[in-house]
Amino acid sequence: MHPCGAIKNRWLPALGVQPLPLPLPTASMRPPKFACLPSLCVAVRRLLLLLQRALTPLRSPRPRELERGGTNSHPKMECLLGLLKVRVVRGVNLAICDPLTHSSDPYVVLRLGSQKVKSSIKYHSINPEWNEELTLSITNMMLPVKIEVFDKDTFTKDDSMGDAEFCILDFVEIAKKDLSHVPDGTVMKTIHPEKENCFATESQITWKDGKVSQDIVLKLRNTETGEIILHLQWVNIPGVAR
């Protein structure tokens, strides 16, 4: 009952007026038995949603996000082992790509994983002298260094003059050792030509003047003729463990 109604009913007898009895609630006046269920269901649904969000772990990044390098991706940083300096010395008896001049305009491309470096172009020569030093960062000694020789063309796509590759596993393993007690000029390992490699002659890994180096003569594949002579030298990076 409303407070005002209570006050009025209390003063009506004093005025000689009998208060009218309040009508009893009928079935039509009573609230539905389940009138509060909709709001209760909404509250329960919200509570379940909050619990689900609290208990659900963070989703893992999708493969596409990892490929794109999204904010959810955490690519594993590769460890830098050291630097490999490759001096492209010269080419010997390379293929003739220009029949009119009986020569070519060759240049060399080195690839290691996603890295790519190349030499300058030597015009009108099939026995070019480069003596150029190219540097590769080594993070995985299991990957081979791939080399390809191209003939530079002005108006068309550069022609391939052959390719080769060589393994650096033995070279890096020796370079990462402590060789301070090894006599200068020591041959650490000799690698012989085999079907599995592109060596034209045997190659020696040597310790000389405090550095690990290797001279390589590679026979080019996918061409009728041609060899590339390289000189490898390892460079340790300060602070990188051997």
Secondary structure, DSSP 8 states (H G I E B T S, - for coil): --HHHHHHHHHTGGGT----------TTTS--TTTTHHHHHHHHHHHHHHHHHHHS------HHHHHHT-TT---------EEEEEEEEEEES----BTTTTB--EEEEEEETTEEEE-----S-SS-EEEEEEEEEES-TTS-EEEEEEE--SSS--EEEEEEEE--HHHHHHHTS--TTS-TTEEEEEE---TTS-BSS-EEEEEETTEEEEEEEEE-BSSSS-EEEEEEEEE--TT---
